[in-house]
Every structure is written in C-alpha cells, then in structure tokens.
Amino acid sequence: MSKRRVVITGMGFITSIGNDRKSVSEALREGKTGIEYFDEFSAPNIPVKLAGTVKGFRFPTPFCDDWEIPEKYKIPRIELRSMSPNVVYGYAAVQDALEDAKLTRESISEPRTGMMCASGGSMWMAYENLHTMETRGVQRCYPLGIVASIPGTLNINLVASYKIKGASLGFTSACASSAHALGWGMDLIRLNRQDRVIVVGAEDCNRFSILPFAAIRALSIRTDPEQTPSPFDVDRDGFVGTGGATALVIEELNTALARGADIYAELLGWGEASDGYNITAPDPDGDGLARAMQLALADAGIQPEAVHYINAHATGTPGGDIAELRAIKKVFTRMPRPFVSSTKSITGHGLSLAGAMEAGFTCLALKEGFLPVSAHIRNPDPEAEGIPLVTEKTTIAPQVAISNSSGFGGTNVTLVFRRWEE
C-alpha cells in the first residue's frame, strides 16, 4: 500500500463535555464530567438515572419544527425534515470541523473529498414511525421517516447536505464503527483514491438509544455523576450512555501543507482484529484487541516502546476493562508502559460515536501537550498493576498515542497518532 501520509487538520465536537475545543480540552485536562441526572430516566421503573447529556440542543418531539438548535447552525428546513437528532449533531460537528480546518463548503464539494460516517441510526425516530404505521396505517407515516431513522441516516443526510462528490460510506460495527470509519478514510487517502476525507461519528442522546443497554446489565445504576462511570476501578458497575457527534477532517499531507493548514497530529496507522468469542462479551484474555494493537503498530512502523499514551476503550464494565488491561500487558511488555486513561469516565460511552470522539480527544492531547484524566478511580483493579493510570492532572506531553475501540461481536480497532512537528 502506498504510504501517502495522512494528517488531521480540523475537528468539531458536540459532546457532553462541551461543544468547542476550549471546553473539551479543559474537561479532559481537569477530569470535569459531562454526566448528569437525565430527565428521560425519571420514571421509578427505570433503574438507570444518569447520562452524558448534550447541552444546547433539544428534541422534545419527533417534529423538526419543535427542535431547538443553536443559532449558529442554520440548517435549512428542507434538509432538517429528513434528519434525526444524531444527524443534527453530525451536521453541527462538520460545520465546526470545516471552520476549524479553514475549509469552505465549496472547497469540499469535489470528487477528491469523501465522507465516512458512523451511527446506529435513530431508534427513537424508527419507533415513532413504526408505531404510527401499526396504529394509524402506513399512509399516515411520515414520508421521510425511513431516511431519518435507518443506520445510514447520518451519511445519507450529510453527504447530500454538504454536497460531497467523493467516496461516501456508512459504518455499523457497533462501538467500533467510527474508528473503522477513520481507518477506512485513512486507507482511501493512502491508496490515492481521495485527498481529503471527513469522518463523522454521531448518536442520539435519549432513552431509546441508551436505555436498552440496561437489559444486558451494561449500564451503571449509580446516581452520583461524581462517582460513575469508573473504568478500571474495582467497584465499577457499568457504563453511562451519551450521544452527540465528532467530525474529523483528515488530509493527505502535501494537500494540507499546500493550503497552509494547521495540523493537529499525524495518523500513522491502524489495525483491526476480531475476538471470535461472544456476541456481547469480550475475550477475557483480550487477544483480539491485542492483535489489533499489534497490527496498528506494525502498520505505523513503530515499536511498542515508542507509544507514550493509550486512550483506552474502557467503558466501565467489569469484563471489558479487564480484557483491555490484559491486552495492553500483552502488547506492552517492557516497563515503563504507556500512560492509560479512559475519557469515557467523564463523557459517557458514545457507542458508534466513541471511536471518532476519542480519536479527536487523543489528537487534542497531542496538539496541546497533556494527558486526559481518567476520573473516579479510587481503588484500581488489581489487573491494572504495572499500568500507569492517569488519575490526576499532569504536565506530561505525549508524542505518540493510540486510541482503542471495541464493539459487540468482538470487533476491535486501534488507531495510532503522532504529535505533529513542523
């Protein structure tokens, strides 16, 4: 494969810890949580009470005329009608990423710019439309209900809204989806099929997108957002759900340099591997994730000793965290091992959004020279012995970092980044 170099030149965040670079950076440095009591979980028969809420947006009904969206995002109503909340988040994140990258809408509407998206779709919009079909008849259904709800709703809408003419694709590999999207976008550039790719991960933030995970006992049932989620802590009891969006602009290096782009980091390589173990549970020994990390490092052409920081997938589930700690120990055998933290401890778990969001966090840490804090660790799991967990603010500036993502079915993705030095 051609080794055309790939860099990150723009990012847009719509997250529980902030909707701009400054807010996100501050929260990551300080371990400031975006998790709070969630009104949609107020019913007494709902055991889960917390979510990583997205601030500044409201979707009180399925009808777009009732939605409240920050004034800066002027989405034409003709486009808004086919959107769901995750698409609105994605639209906003792309707008911010383009502004950050100093790109115009016109400049990306050409055949050498593509878009890779990842979302689980909108269970809420699907429910509303299917309920109407069953109770009132199919002729009473909203005509755009399908494109507003299916897993492809994000790429269907954004590619049309932003007039993308290059390659476009939607990914649905559970919680590794947007990490796959980023890796695939990188390969399109390295293969000289595209010069620029906009990568977007997005999810709704409502009871339909989060609460079903309570059925498999994956969600934390604690009620204090200063205590949970607690990845790597011995008393962790599950993850807290969140939604929002992150958009990343990745470009071929010479393309970026030619237009004087400000570069966050270089994307050195990626790897993917499957557990082949269970539908929902990870391989307890972490073999699949270990292989993904090894493949990513080989693709990047670096040794494990070169890695300074790992943004772990670590959701706060008992089995998942142990599997990842074991995987890290298999790959990073020499001391000292890389610093490790879970940004999900303050954002919540973004599902299909997680890979892109945490890749963005990792690039921000490399650009600004800090290690994101892993919050709520009071009693580290014994499996973490020998792994330096980042539990408080530090002045350490990493040079090389990786970001891990894992999903249902045992799918694993690792992305490798390096601080950009001119």
C-alpha positions as CSV (number, residue, x, y, z in Angstrom):
1,M,0.0,0.0,0.0
2,S,1.2,3.5,-0.8
3,K,2.4,5.3,2.2
4,R,0.9,8.7,1.4
5,R,1.0,10.5,4.8
6,V,-2.3,11.4,6.5
7,V,-2.8,14.3,8.9
8,I,-5.7,15.7,10.9
9,T,-6.5,19.3,10.1
10,G,-9.9,20.1,11.6
11,M,-12.1,18.9,14.4
12,G,-15.7,19.6,15.5
13,F,-17.1,18.4,18.8
14,I,-20.7,18.2,20.0
15,T,-20.2,16.3,23.3
16,S,-21.3,16.0,26.9
17,I,-18.2,17.9,28.0
18,G,-18.5,20.7,25.5
19,N,-19.3,21.8,22.0
20,D,-16.0,23.6,21.3
21,R,-12.3,22.9,21.5
22,K,-11.6,25.0,24.6
23,S,-14.4,23.4,26.7
24,V,-13.4,19.9,25.6
25,S,-9.7,20.5,26.3
26,E,-10.4,21.9,29.8
27,A,-12.7,19.0,30.7
28,L,-10.1,16.4,29.6
29,R,-7.3,18.1,31.5
30,E,-9.3,18.5,34.7
31,G,-11.4,15.4,34.6
32,K,-14.6,17.5,34.5
33,T,-17.6,15.4,33.9
34,G,-20.4,16.0,31.4
35,I,-22.6,13.4,33.1
36,E,-25.7,14.4,35.0
37,Y,-29.2,13.3,36.0
38,F,-31.3,12.6,32.9
39,D,-34.9,13.6,32.9
40,E,-35.9,10.9,30.5
41,F,-34.9,8.3,33.1
42,S,-37.0,9.8,35.9
43,A,-39.7,7.1,35.9
44,P,-39.4,4.9,39.1
45,N,-39.3,1.7,37.0
46,I,-36.1,2.8,35.2
47,P,-33.0,1.7,37.2
48,V,-30.6,4.0,35.3
49,K,-30.6,7.7,36.2
50,L,-27.5,9.3,34.5
51,A,-26.4,10.2,31.0
52,G,-23.8,12.2,29.3
53,T,-26.2,14.9,28.2
54,V,-25.6,17.1,25.1
55,K,-26.1,20.7,26.0
56,G,-27.6,23.4,23.8
57,F,-29.9,21.1,21.7
58,R,-33.5,20.0,22.5
59,F,-35.6,17.5,20.6
60,P,-38.9,17.4,22.6
61,T,-40.9,15.8,19.8
62,P,-40.2,14.0,16.5
63,F,-41.2,17.1,14.5
64,C,-38.3,19.3,13.4
65,D,-40.4,22.5,13.9
66,D,-40.2,21.8,17.7
67,W,-36.5,21.3,17.8
68,E,-34.1,23.8,19.5
69,I,-30.8,24.1,17.8
70,P,-28.0,26.7,18.5
71,E,-28.5,29.7,16.3
72,K,-25.0,29.3,14.6
73,Y,-26.2,26.1,12.9
74,K,-28.6,27.3,10.3
75,I,-29.9,24.1,8.8
76,P,-32.4,24.7,6.0
77,R,-35.8,23.3,6.9
78,I,-36.0,21.3,3.7
79,E,-32.9,19.4,4.9
80,L,-33.9,19.3,8.6
81,R,-37.1,17.4,7.7
82,S,-35.2,14.2,6.9
83,M,-32.8,14.4,9.9
84,S,-32.8,12.7,13.4
85,P,-31.0,14.1,16.4
86,N,-27.7,12.3,15.6
87,V,-27.7,13.9,12.2
88,V,-28.3,17.3,13.6
89,Y,-25.3,16.8,15.9
90,G,-23.3,15.5,13.0
91,Y,-24.2,18.5,10.8
92,A,-23.1,20.8,13.5
93,A,-19.8,19.0,14.1
94,V,-19.0,19.0,10.4
95,Q,-19.7,22.7,10.2
96,D,-17.3,23.3,13.1
97,A,-14.7,21.0,11.7
98,L,-14.7,22.8,8.4
99,E,-14.4,26.2,10.1
100,D,-11.5,24.8,12.2
101,A,-9.8,23.4,9.1
102,K,-10.4,26.7,7.3
103,L,-12.3,25.0,4.5
104,T,-15.4,26.2,2.7
105,R,-18.4,24.1,1.6
106,E,-17.5,24.8,-1.9
107,S,-13.9,23.5,-1.5
108,I,-15.1,20.1,-0.2
109,S,-17.8,19.6,-2.9
110,E,-15.4,18.0,-5.4
111,P,-14.5,14.4,-6.3
112,R,-11.3,14.1,-4.3
113,T,-13.1,14.8,-1.0
114,G,-15.1,12.0,0.6
115,M,-17.1,11.3,3.8
116,M,-17.1,8.3,6.1
117,C,-19.9,8.2,8.7
118,A,-20.8,6.0,11.6
119,S,-24.1,5.9,13.5
120,G,-26.5,3.3,14.9
121,G,-29.4,5.3,13.3
122,S,-32.2,6.6,15.4
123,M,-34.2,4.1,17.4
124,W,-36.5,6.9,18.5
125,M,-37.4,8.0,15.0
126,A,-37.8,4.4,14.0
127,Y,-40.1,3.7,17.0
128,E,-42.3,6.8,16.3
129,N,-42.8,5.9,12.6
130,L,-43.3,2.2,13.2
131,H,-45.8,3.0,15.9
132,T,-47.7,5.2,13.6
133,M,-47.7,2.5,10.9
134,E,-49.1,-0.1,13.3
135,T,-51.7,2.1,15.0
136,R,-52.8,4.5,12.2
137,G,-51.8,2.8,9.0
138,V,-48.8,3.2,6.7
139,Q,-50.5,6.0,4.7
140,R,-50.2,8.2,7.8
141,C,-46.5,7.6,8.2
142,Y,-44.1,10.5,7.7
143,P,-42.7,10.1,4.1
144,L,-39.1,10.8,5.2
145,G,-39.4,8.6,8.3
146,I,-37.2,5.9,6.8
147,V,-34.2,8.1,5.9
148,A,-34.5,9.8,9.3
149,S,-34.2,6.6,11.2
150,I,-32.2,3.8,9.5
151,P,-28.5,3.3,10.4
152,G,-27.5,5.1,7.2
153,T,-29.3,8.3,8.1
154,L,-26.1,10.1,9.0
155,N,-24.3,9.6,5.7
156,I,-27.5,9.8,3.7
157,N,-28.2,13.3,5.1
158,L,-24.7,14.7,5.5
159,V,-23.4,13.7,2.0
160,A,-26.5,15.4,0.5
161,S,-26.4,18.5,2.8
162,Y,-22.6,19.1,2.3
163,K,-22.7,18.2,-1.5
164,I,-20.0,15.5,-1.1
165,K,-18.9,14.2,-4.5
166,G,-16.1,11.8,-3.5
167,A,-16.4,8.4,-1.8
168,S,-19.1,8.0,0.9
169,L,-19.9,5.2,3.2
170,G,-21.7,4.4,6.5
171,F,-20.3,2.0,9.1
172,T,-22.2,-0.1,11.6
173,S,-19.7,-2.1,13.6
174,A,-21.2,-1.3,17.0
175,C,-19.0,0.7,19.3
176,A,-16.0,0.4,16.9
177,S,-18.0,2.0,14.0
178,S,-16.4,5.4,13.8
179,A,-12.9,4.1,14.5
180,H,-13.5,1.8,11.4
181,A,-14.6,4.9,9.5
182,L,-11.4,6.7,10.4
183,G,-9.2,3.8,9.4
184,W,-11.0,3.3,6.2
185,G,-10.8,7.0,5.4
186,M,-7.1,6.8,6.0
187,D,-6.7,4.0,3.6
188,L,-8.6,5.9,0.9
189,I,-6.1,8.6,1.1
190,R,-3.1,6.3,1.3
191,L,-4.4,4.5,-1.8
192,N,-4.6,7.8,-3.7
193,R,-8.4,7.4,-4.1
194,Q,-9.1,10.6,-2.1
195,D,-7.0,13.6,-0.9
196,R,-9.4,14.5,1.9
197,V,-12.0,12.6,3.9
198,I,-14.4,14.0,6.5
199,V,-15.0,11.4,9.2
200,V,-18.2,11.7,11.3
201,G,-19.4,9.7,14.3
202,A,-22.8,10.5,15.9
203,E,-25.5,9.1,18.1
204,D,-28.8,10.3,19.5
205,C,-28.9,11.0,23.2
206,N,-32.3,9.8,24.5
207,R,-33.8,6.8,26.3
208,F,-34.3,4.9,23.0
209,S,-30.6,5.0,22.2
210,I,-29.3,4.4,25.8
211,L,-31.8,2.5,28.0
212,P,-31.9,-0.8,26.0
213,F,-28.3,-1.5,27.3
214,A,-29.8,-1.8,30.8
215,A,-31.4,-5.1,29.7
216,I,-28.0,-6.7,29.4
217,R,-26.9,-5.1,32.7
218,A,-24.3,-3.0,30.9
219,L,-25.3,0.4,32.4
220,S,-24.2,1.9,35.7
221,I,-27.1,2.2,38.2
222,R,-25.4,4.7,40.4
223,T,-26.9,8.1,40.8
224,D,-23.9,10.3,41.6
225,P,-22.2,11.7,38.5
226,E,-19.1,12.3,40.6
227,Q,-18.8,8.6,41.3
228,T,-19.6,6.9,38.0
229,P,-18.7,5.6,35.5
230,S,-15.5,4.4,37.0
231,P,-13.4,2.5,34.4
232,F,-10.5,0.5,35.9
233,D,-11.9,0.9,39.4
234,V,-12.6,-2.3,41.3
235,D,-16.1,-1.2,42.1
236,R,-17.2,-0.2,38.6
237,D,-20.7,-1.3,37.7
238,G,-21.1,-0.4,34.0
239,F,-21.1,2.5,31.6
240,V,-23.1,5.7,31.3
241,G,-24.6,6.4,27.9
242,T,-24.1,9.6,25.9
243,G,-24.7,11.0,22.4
244,G,-23.5,13.9,20.2
245,A,-21.1,13.9,17.4
246,T,-17.5,14.4,16.4
247,A,-16.2,15.3,12.9
248,L,-12.6,15.0,11.9
249,V,-11.0,16.4,8.7
250,I,-8.2,14.1,7.5
251,E,-6.0,15.0,4.6
252,E,-3.0,13.9,2.5
253,L,0.0,15.7,4.0
254,N,1.0,17.6,0.9
255,T,-2.5,18.7,0.2
256,A,-2.7,20.1,3.7
257,L,0.7,21.8,3.6
258,A,-0.1,23.4,0.2
259,R,-3.0,25.3,1.6
260,G,-1.2,26.2,4.9
261,A,-3.4,24.0,7.1
262,D,-2.8,23.9,10.9
263,I,-2.2,20.3,11.7
264,Y,-3.3,18.6,14.9
265,A,-1.5,15.3,14.5
266,E,-0.4,12.7,12.0
267,L,-2.4,9.5,11.7
268,L,0.3,6.9,11.4
269,G,-1.6,3.7,11.0
270,W,-4.4,1.5,12.2
271,G,-5.3,-2.2,12.9
272,E,-8.4,-4.3,13.3
273,A,-9.0,-7.8,14.6
274,S,-11.9,-9.8,15.9
275,D,-12.3,-11.9,19.1
276,G,-14.3,-14.7,17.6
277,Y,-15.6,-15.3,21.1
278,N,-19.1,-14.0,22.0
279,I,-21.9,-11.7,20.8
280,T,-21.6,-9.2,23.7
281,A,-18.7,-10.2,25.9
282,P,-15.1,-9.6,25.0
283,D,-12.5,-12.4,25.0
284,P,-11.4,-12.3,28.7
285,D,-7.8,-12.6,27.7
286,G,-8.0,-9.6,25.3
287,D,-6.5,-11.5,22.4
288,G,-8.5,-9.7,19.7
289,L,-7.7,-6.2,21.0
290,A,-4.0,-7.2,21.5
291,R,-3.8,-8.2,17.8
292,A,-5.5,-5.0,16.7
293,M,-2.9,-3.0,18.6
294,Q,0.0,-5.1,17.2
295,L,-1.3,-4.7,13.7
296,A,-1.7,-1.0,14.1
297,L,1.8,-0.5,15.4
298,A,3.2,-2.6,12.5
299,D,1.2,-0.5,10.1
300,A,2.5,2.6,11.7
301,G,6.1,1.3,11.6
302,I,6.8,1.8,15.2
303,Q,7.7,-0.3,18.2
304,P,5.5,-0.6,21.3
305,E,8.2,1.3,23.3
306,A,7.5,4.4,21.2
307,V,3.9,4.8,22.5
308,H,3.5,7.3,25.4
309,Y,-0.3,7.3,25.9
310,I,-3.3,5.0,25.3
311,N,-6.8,6.3,25.2
312,A,-8.5,3.1,26.3
313,H,-11.9,1.8,25.1
314,A,-12.6,1.2,28.8
315,T,-16.3,1.7,29.3
316,G,-16.5,0.7,33.0
317,T,-18.0,-2.8,32.5
318,P,-16.3,-5.4,34.7
319,G,-15.3,-7.8,31.9
320,G,-14.4,-5.3,29.3
321,D,-11.9,-3.3,31.4
322,I,-10.1,-6.5,32.5
323,A,-9.9,-7.8,28.9
324,E,-8.3,-4.4,27.8
325,L,-5.8,-4.3,30.7
326,R,-4.7,-7.9,29.7
327,A,-4.4,-6.9,26.1
328,I,-2.3,-3.9,27.0
329,K,0.0,-6.1,29.0
330,K,0.4,-8.5,26.2
331,V,1.5,-5.8,23.7
332,F,3.4,-3.5,26.0
333,T,5.7,-5.9,27.9
334,R,8.5,-3.5,28.7
335,M,8.5,-1.1,31.6
336,P,7.5,1.6,31.8
337,R,4.3,1.0,29.9
338,P,2.4,3.9,28.3
339,F,0.1,6.0,30.4
340,V,-3.5,4.9,30.1
341,S,-6.8,6.7,30.7
342,S,-10.5,6.3,29.8
343,T,-12.1,9.5,28.6
344,K,-15.5,7.7,28.9
345,S,-15.2,8.3,32.6
346,I,-16.2,11.9,32.0
347,T,-18.1,11.8,28.7
348,G,-20.0,8.6,29.0
349,H,-20.0,5.9,26.2
350,G,-20.9,7.3,22.8
351,L,-21.4,3.9,21.2
352,S,-20.8,4.4,17.4
353,L,-19.6,7.9,18.1
354,A,-16.9,6.7,20.6
355,G,-14.1,6.0,18.1
356,A,-14.1,9.3,16.3
357,M,-14.7,11.3,19.5
358,E,-11.8,9.7,21.4
359,A,-9.6,9.9,18.3
360,G,-10.3,13.6,18.4
361,F,-9.5,13.8,22.2
362,T,-6.3,12.0,21.5
363,C,-5.3,14.4,18.8
364,L,-6.2,17.4,21.0
365,A,-3.9,15.9,23.8
366,L,-1.0,15.6,21.3
367,K,-1.5,19.1,19.9
368,E,-1.8,20.8,23.3
369,G,0.6,18.5,25.2
370,F,-1.4,16.9,28.0
371,L,-2.7,13.6,29.2
372,P,-6.5,13.3,29.6
373,V,-7.6,12.3,33.1
374,S,-9.3,9.1,34.0
375,A,-11.9,10.0,36.6
376,H,-13.5,8.2,39.5
377,I,-10.6,5.7,40.2
378,R,-10.5,5.2,43.9
379,N,-9.4,1.6,44.1
380,P,-7.7,0.4,40.9
381,D,-8.5,-3.1,39.7
382,P,-5.6,-5.5,40.6
383,E,-5.3,-6.2,36.8
384,A,-4.1,-2.6,36.4
385,E,-0.9,-3.3,38.4
386,G,2.1,-2.2,36.3
387,I,-0.1,0.1,34.1
388,P,0.2,3.8,34.9
389,L,-3.3,5.1,35.0
390,V,-3.8,8.9,34.7
391,T,-5.9,9.8,37.7
392,E,-4.9,13.4,38.1
393,K,-3.8,16.4,36.0
394,T,-0.2,16.2,34.8
395,T,2.2,18.2,32.7
396,I,3.3,15.3,30.7
397,A,3.1,15.8,26.9
398,P,2.8,12.6,24.8
399,Q,4.5,12.3,21.4
400,V,2.9,9.1,20.2
401,A,-0.6,7.9,21.2
402,I,-3.1,5.2,20.4
403,S,-6.8,5.0,20.7
404,N,-8.7,1.7,21.2
405,S,-12.3,0.9,20.2
406,S,-14.2,-2.4,20.7
407,G,-17.7,-3.4,19.9
408,F,-20.3,-6.2,20.0
409,G,-19.3,-9.3,18.2
410,G,-15.8,-8.9,19.3
411,T,-14.7,-6.3,16.8
412,N,-11.6,-4.2,17.7
413,V,-9.9,-1.2,16.2
414,T,-6.7,0.6,17.2
415,L,-5.6,4.0,15.7
416,V,-2.0,5.3,16.0
417,F,-1.3,9.1,16.1
418,R,1.9,11.2,16.4
419,R,2.3,14.7,17.5
420,W,2.9,17.0,14.5
421,E,6.3,18.6,14.4
422,E,7.0,21.0,11.6
